[in-house]
Each structure stands twice: as C-alpha cells, then as structure tokens.
Amino acid sequence: MSTRAAQALARPFTLGSAELPNRIVMAPMTRAFSPHGVPGDDVAAYYGRRAAAGTGLIITEGTYVDHPSAGDIGKAPRFHGEDSLEGWRRVVGAVHAEGGTIMPQLWHVGIQRVAGKPPYPEAPSVGPSGVALDGTEGAGEALTSADIDRIVEAFAEAAAQAERIGFDGVELHGAHGYLIDQFLWERTNRRTDAYGGDAASRTRFAADIVRAVRERVSPDFPVLFRFSQWKADNYDAKLATTPDELQEVLGPIASAGVTAFHASGRRYWEPEFPDHDSTLNIGGWARKVTGKPVVTVGSVGLDAVFGPETFQGSGAGVQSIEGLLERFERDEFDLVAVGRALLADPEWARKVLTGRESELVPFTKDSVRTLH
Ligand SMILES: Cc1cc2nc3c(=O)[nH]c(=O)nc-3n(C[C@H](O)[C@H](O)[C@H](O)COP(=O)(O)O)c2cc1C
C-alpha cells in the first residue's frame, strides 16, 4: 500500500525537457570540497548517493560563473575552465547512472565578496551600486554597463556549457542577497540608469540574464530562477510586501523565459501575506502570481530553522512532514526542496517514500563537516 507521502511526492513531473522521477529536490548547498574549483570523484559520489536513494532532482551547490569577482571561496566549484567542467561532467554521469536528474546552481556573489579572498584575490567586490547588504555605501565598486554585459554573458555561457556536458537544466541564483538579488532589492540597487529605479527596472538585470541564457540553450531546456525575500544576515528583508509587488518582481523574470521558480523560504508553513486571507507560503504565491511551476523549501523534516548557526553545525531534530503533504494535496506547489535533512541523511527520499520516517537521521555537526 502506498503511503500518504508516496501519493503526494512519488508522482513524476515534467519540467521543460526534464522528466523528474518524483517531486523531491535536493536544495543547493555550498560544501567547498572542490580543490581549485574542480569537483572530484568524492563530489560525484556524494550527489550520486542521493540520486540512488530516490532524490528526483539535484540542484548542485552554487558554482561560480566566469567572472573574477564571482566568488570568494577557493574550494567552491567553478563552472568554467576545462578541469572544472570535466569534473562536472563526471558528476552528471554519476547522477544519471542512478536514474536521477541534476542542474547546476549558477552563482555570482556580487557585493558579498570578501576582498582579498580566493580564487582571484585581487578582484574587487562589485554590485549594482557598491552598496553593502546593510546599506553601507562604498563597500565595493558599482558595475559599469560593460561589466554588466560581461556578467550576463558569463551566465549565458555557463548555461550553454551545462547543456553541452549533459545537465538537465540550470538554476540561476537570484536569492539571498547575492548579485542578481542585489539588483532586485531597493536597498542595494540605487542605480539611475535602465537597471535601477522602480521595481520593474530593478528586474532588468535578472530578465537580461534569463533572456541571454534562453538564447544559448535549447527551447525546452529548463531554466529555474531561485529568489528569496530574506537576505544573508537579514531574515526580515522583503522584496515584496503584497502579492501585487511580488507580481511586479517575478512577472518580468517569468516573461523572459523562466521554466520554474524556486521560492526560498525558511519555514514552508509560514503564510507569506497573512493580511490577504490566505495561508499560501512564498512558493504558493509565486505560483499564483506567475502561473509557473514552483519549488518550495524551508525546514522540511526538521524542527529547527536554517541560519548562520547551521554552518557551525547547530543541530536539528527530525520533524513530521504531514503539514507539507497537506499543502501538496491542496496543490499549492509542484516540487519540494530539502536541504539540511538531505545532508544529514542521503537516504531521506527513499525512507520518506517508503514509510520509514522512524529511521531518518537528525541534522548534526557532522552533517556539514563531512561530504558523505
Ligand atoms: C550548508 C548549506 C549551504 C547552503 N548553500 C546554498 C547555496 O549555495 N545556494 C543557495 O541558494 N542556498 C544555499 N543554502 C540554503 C539551502 O538551499 C536551503 O534553502 C536552506 O538550507 C533551507 O532549507 P532546509 O531548511 O531544508 O535546510 C545552503 C544551506 C546550507 C545548510
């Protein structure tokens, strides 16, 4: 007899040209186990293990596009250069061999880059206006329009390479206060050219990237766009305070050619706009205002929320997913991403789908310190 979880989550889903075996997605999680930016066999085995245990779609850790200021973690994987791309090709092979699907998360950290850090220590920190997430001016350089064109091209080239080496789609990291999100957010985008001003103008950089990516990949190649209200170190930040404002932000990005949105919330059961007489979370609202498929995420299967303590290995116990299943049964979203619970337990999907929740492993220090 199939479990309630299996009825909700074991159904396949079509995302453009990708046929996902079920609704369970591994959330993108930076691990920094790729020396010189090259993912090795251990990284391939790590993702392959999760595919083998029934994770339908893997979104990889954020991986840097080809721009010197894109990142600041030496061992985070890059998405350019022969060695890195060859490493990624092997990761794709390991996941496909187990019947899974996989998309890289393409990343540029923007003004969050800490000066002097690898992989290119001399590269400046750059953002739409040189303004830091806390509003400090002059924290880095404001991008010129030539820089913007170069970064748009870097995302497009990465997407083209992703399709070439066999990935099933790409995810653009437009969340958490990184570069694309810095353009979307009023506090960090003070530009007076076509990339700044009102909410619609602030979406231009994101929409340009989506359009440039679309031009370089096959028509059905899935392009996911991850966004969030919250920013690193600022969990109360908001891009949109009403459904109409959310529509203003996501509408132009959707029209540019996004296949699906990945709505990054921290607790999936939180109503996003409680004044609007609805219990929909940010994912449910994203689906409602754009009509696109949506991935939800946030504390699935765990009793403590994601935050900076997570990286010090602050633990979280196993929690029931009944509330999530109810939302699936109400058809609020299409897919669910699981972060820390899947780090702790590579077998999370199989256990949940076969009614073995009592065997799930809690999230502990070791979950983040090792690549298992
Ligand atoms: C170790 C770790 C690294 C993360 N790195 C990324 C990342 O590279 N890109 C991203 O969009 N989110 C990243 N996140 C956020 C997760 O994708 C996810 O949204 C968050 O952990 C909430 O889901 P959870 O409650 O199921 O863990 C990271 C989270 C963790 C725990």
The ligand as an SDF file (V2000), in Angstrom:
LIG
                    3D

 31 33  0  0  0  0  0  0  0  0999 V2000
   25.4750   24.1060    4.2300 C   0  0  0  0  0  0  0  0  0  0  0  0
   24.4860   24.9280    3.4370 C   0  0  0  0  0  0  0  0  0  0  0  0
   24.9010   25.5720    2.2810 C   0  0  0  0  0  0  0  0  0  0  0  0
   23.9820   26.3130    1.5060 C   0  0  0  0  0  0  0  0  0  0  0  0
   24.3940   26.8680    0.3090 N   0  0  0  0  0  0  0  0  0  0  0  0
   23.4720   27.3950   -0.5420 C   0  0  0  0  0  0  0  0  0  0  0  0
   23.8220   27.7490   -1.8920 C   0  0  0  0  0  0  0  0  0  0  0  0
   24.9460   27.5520   -2.3720 O   0  0  0  0  0  0  0  0  0  0  0  0
   22.8430   28.3010   -2.6630 N   0  0  0  0  0  0  0  0  0  0  0  0
   21.5660   28.5190   -2.1990 C   0  0  0  0  0  0  0  0  0  0  0  0
   20.7220   29.0350   -2.9380 O   0  0  0  0  0  0  0  0  0  0  0  0
   21.2260   28.1620   -0.9230 N   0  0  0  0  0  0  0  0  0  0  0  0
   22.1170   27.5900   -0.1210 C   0  0  0  0  0  0  0  0  0  0  0  0
   21.7300   27.1480    1.1280 N   0  0  0  0  0  0  0  0  0  0  0  0
   20.3060   27.2360    1.5250 C   0  0  0  0  0  0  0  0  0  0  0  0
   19.5630   25.9290    1.1980 C   0  0  0  0  0  0  0  0  0  0  0  0
   19.4660   25.7350   -0.2040 O   0  0  0  0  0  0  0  0  0  0  0  0
   18.1370   25.9160    1.7680 C   0  0  0  0  0  0  0  0  0  0  0  0
   17.3840   26.9390    1.1770 O   0  0  0  0  0  0  0  0  0  0  0  0
   18.1450   26.1180    3.2810 C   0  0  0  0  0  0  0  0  0  0  0  0
   19.0730   25.2460    3.9030 O   0  0  0  0  0  0  0  0  0  0  0  0
   16.7600   25.8670    3.8590 C   0  0  0  0  0  0  0  0  0  0  0  0
   16.3520   24.5310    3.6040 O   0  0  0  0  0  0  0  0  0  0  0  0
   16.3940   23.4410    4.8180 P   0  0  0  0  0  0  0  0  0  0  0  0
   15.6210   24.0620    5.9480 O   0  0  0  0  0  0  0  0  0  0  0  0
   15.7100   22.2370    4.2210 O   0  0  0  0  0  0  0  0  0  0  0  0
   17.8100   23.2050    5.1910 O   0  0  0  0  0  0  0  0  0  0  0  0
   22.6430   26.4330    1.9260 C   0  0  0  0  0  0  0  0  0  0  0  0
   22.2390   25.7860    3.1220 C   0  0  0  0  0  0  0  0  0  0  0  0
   23.1310   25.0400    3.8590 C   0  0  0  0  0  0  0  0  0  0  0  0
   22.6410   24.3160    5.0840 C   0  0  0  0  0  0  0  0  0  0  0  0
  1  2  1  0
  2  3  1  0
  2 30  2  0
  3  4  2  0
  4  5  1  0
  4 28  1  0
  5  6  2  0
  6  7  1  0
  6 13  1  0
  7  8  2  0
  7  9  1  0
  9 10  1  0
 10 11  2  0
 10 12  1  0
 12 13  2  0
 13 14  1  0
 14 15  1  0
 14 28  1  0
 15 16  1  0
 16 17  1  0
 16 18  1  0
 18 19  1  0
 18 20  1  0
 20 21  1  0
 20 22  1  0
 22 23  1  0
 23 24  1  0
 24 25  2  0
 24 26  1  0
 24 27  1  0
 28 29  2  0
 29 30  1  0
 30 31  1  0
M  END
$$$$
